Amino acid sequence: MEHGRLARRLWRRLQHRPPTRQDAAGLRNILNSIGNGVIATDLQQRVIGLNPGAEQLTGFSPQEAIGAVLRQIFPLRHALSGQRLELPLAQVVRDGAALALEEHCQLQDRQGRLRAVAGTLAPLRDADGVPCGLVLSFHDISDDYRLRQQLRQSEQRFKEVVNSLNDNLILLDPELRVQLMNAAALNSYAVDPEHYRGRKCHELFWDCPDICANCPSLRVLQTGQPEGALRQLPDGRVLDRTIYPVRDALGRICGTAVVASDITKRHRAEQALEHQAYHDQLTGLPNRRLYLDRLEQALMRARRHRQMLAVVMLDLNRFKDINDSLGHGAGDALLVLVADRLRRQLRAEDTVARLGGDEFLVLLEDFACLDDLLAVLDKVRLTFAAPFVVEGHALHLSASIGVATWPEAGDSCEELIKNADLAMYRSKRDGGQQHCFYNEEMARLALSRIRLEADLRRGLNQDELTVYFQPKVDLVTGALVSLEALARWCHPRKGMIAPAEFIPVAEACHLIAELGEQVLRKACHQVQRWRLEGIYCGRVAVNVAAAQLRHNRLCASVAAALQESGLPPGCLCLEITETSLMQIDHQVLQELQTLRGWGVTLAIDDFGTGYSSLAYLKRLPITTLKLDKSFVDDLPSDDNSVAITRAVIGMARALGLRVVAEGVENAAQRDFLLEAGATQAQGYLWARPAPRPDFAAFAIHCRC
Ligand SMILES: Nc1nc2c(ncn2[C@@H]2O[C@H](COP(=O)(O)O[C@H]3[C@@H](O)[C@H](n4cnc5c(=O)[nH]c(N)nc54)O[C@@H]3COP(=O)(O)O)[C@@H](O)[C@H]2O)c(=O)[nH]1
């Protein structure tokens, strides 16, 4: 029992009868032995007695204390504010009831030391029960008080941290009663901060029916394992919610902590990134990655249910020309239109993907027979029936289409795509108007192409390349005016290989620049040798591929070839195709101007097959247009070829350019060209390419 209460009880007992000497001695013993301080005063608050506990806590001896006013030996201060506190002496006397000292009381002892105290002030009555003074019982609670204060501060810090979180935090007890909600959670659920403690979570949270149905908190209480999930709220927000078990000091689960972060922005960004990773930015179609994923799934279904499946690859014909002539903006707009039409033409279940550039892949599943597949392929081709209107131009487009069916064309995604590509390549070579199904023959051709590539690489290193020359003649006199140098490859096993076979391979495997430079050097050397022999050969024209222009070292290699051979620059002409000229940038234009400045002439090869404009031609330092053989072939019977030929010749005249007609094979073509105003031509009618033209057969006519 508390010493103060014991003393008071004894005191009260004494009050009912006069105290005996024994009582008084007993009382003194008790008061002396208890650790609490006890001070008795008269009604004027003068100290009439104090026990050793009080002596020790106040620092006053009985001699100093007795007779003093209580507040002199028992001065109190508020522990937090430091202000002086008064004992409620008057109130205790008035009410005749005991009062506890208020919280945060600090007693300042005689030496000025402060200690936290707790205690009671009670009335003191005489034997008749009449109030005759006060009794103050108190004890030192400094250690307790310090601990309580530390606890309070730590709680305060905890609250501040918890409330500063943007995430919702809710603590639940094992009965799912809410113990704590931080400010973010109170705000999210619009809960009154004063009235949530102890309430069941379903009474407070609008989304609780869902929580309770599966009751993840109960599961966490049972398993002790945290549980996380994304929650999409009806207002569109996305919460990342994790429920953690909360353990007591002994490690027992005593509740759960529900932490929910609003990750709407991050979630949207992640979704956008995921969309980006699986879709083509320009058209919004699935990209190769997503296509592969869907093809993998489709293959599994096809194997399981023995269904048919086809991989269809499309490559737009002449897209590059459109891109080069109308610009990349128009090219992009065209790709978007193509993507849109393909998507609308096919079923929602069919995947249309863009591989990049002008290549598209379609995945067709679940068709019953080959006729059904052919019907879908017709639909794909129909996509291109109407012209595409881009920036006011009506563009007529077609696509080369390759088809690889499962299981005939392969059993893996890679095989099917590779073989659809081969089939597409074949479709392109056949004119790009018809779809082409993959077959074994294609695989064989692909393999031989790979071998050819390796052979060509070696051939270039081992100087297997030779140059043939084809004369260009004056249409009126038939005299040789110049030569065109044409590459030939003398394969050690296969013999002479035509450029139509190895030039595309050289272009595809990036050997064309090396090949072009070898031809340039050899042609310059050979023509200079003939010149030194006194043979008139006019200029020699050498073909320059687009890759040579892009390398930006045309001037350097021409200068080297001229210097090594001694051929004057005025005896060299460079033939550049119309389509590669349309890709040139400022730097290439400068190189061409430099070459022209040296006296090298420049001709546009295959003229009429590109989309160059008059304004464009005017910018280039060219001297000659070579009318493409495809127009000459149908002269003079085909009206379109006639019209185009006349237009090209008229335009060249207007621009002060020379026209050389390519591929003239018969007199009718020659006569028409003469009549139309062309001045020079090249073709089998006069001579085929040869290592050494029959110079003697040509009347020498200097037009150099
Ligand atoms: N980048 C480089 N390309 C080159 C080089 N050497 C050749 N080529 C290009 O390869 C293509 C095929 O060339 P080739 O088989 O040599 O054919 C040329 C002539 O033989 C052919 N021609 C000429 N007259 C006639 C004819 O009356 N009938 C007929 N059927 N064919 C004829 O035309 C080709 C010349 O073409 P062009 O260069 O456009 O003037 C061809 O595209 C070559 O350009 C090289 O070193 N680099």
The ligand as a Gaussian input file, in Angstrom:
#p B3LYP/6-31G(d) Opt

LIG

0 1
 N       27.703000       0.734000    -108.948000
 C       28.118000       0.094000    -110.027000
 N       27.229000      -0.478000    -110.840000
 C       27.666000      -1.126000    -111.922000
 C       29.025000      -1.225000    -112.197000
 N       29.126000      -1.948000    -113.352000
 C       27.904000      -2.264000    -113.733000
 N       27.017000      -1.774000    -112.881000
 C       25.587000      -1.827000    -112.938000
 O       25.154000      -3.136000    -113.039000
 C       23.969000      -3.168000    -113.846000
 C       24.140000      -4.158000    -114.961000
 O       25.282000      -3.801000    -115.700000
 P       25.697000      -4.573000    -117.021000
 O       25.270000      -5.988000    -116.941000
 O       27.100000      -4.244000    -117.260000
 O       24.768000      -3.903000    -118.074000
 C       25.129000      -2.689000    -118.714000
 C       25.126000      -2.889000    -120.179000
 O       25.719000      -4.070000    -120.559000
 C       23.684000      -2.865000    -120.476000
 N       23.379000      -2.518000    -121.846000
 C       23.981000      -1.584000    -122.638000
 N       23.412000      -1.571000    -123.842000
 C       22.454000      -2.537000    -123.846000
 C       21.519000      -2.996000    -124.789000
 O       21.474000      -2.544000    -125.950000
 N       20.682000      -4.011000    -124.444000
 C       20.764000      -4.531000    -123.159000
 N       19.908000      -5.512000    -122.882000
 N       21.615000      -4.112000    -122.247000
 C       22.443000      -3.112000    -122.559000
 O       23.183000      -1.814000    -119.629000
 C       23.997000      -1.718000    -118.485000
 C       24.513000      -0.326000    -118.386000
 O       23.708000       0.278000    -117.459000
 P       23.985000       1.723000    -116.914000
 O       25.087000       1.657000    -115.903000
 O       22.679000       2.080000    -116.261000
 O       24.328000       2.564000    -118.050000
 C       23.755000      -1.765000    -114.388000
 O       22.762000      -1.142000    -113.622000
 C       25.056000      -1.111000    -114.164000
 O       24.913000       0.266000    -113.899000
 C       29.950000      -0.603000    -111.340000
 O       31.144000      -0.614000    -111.539000
 N       29.436000       0.043000    -110.257000

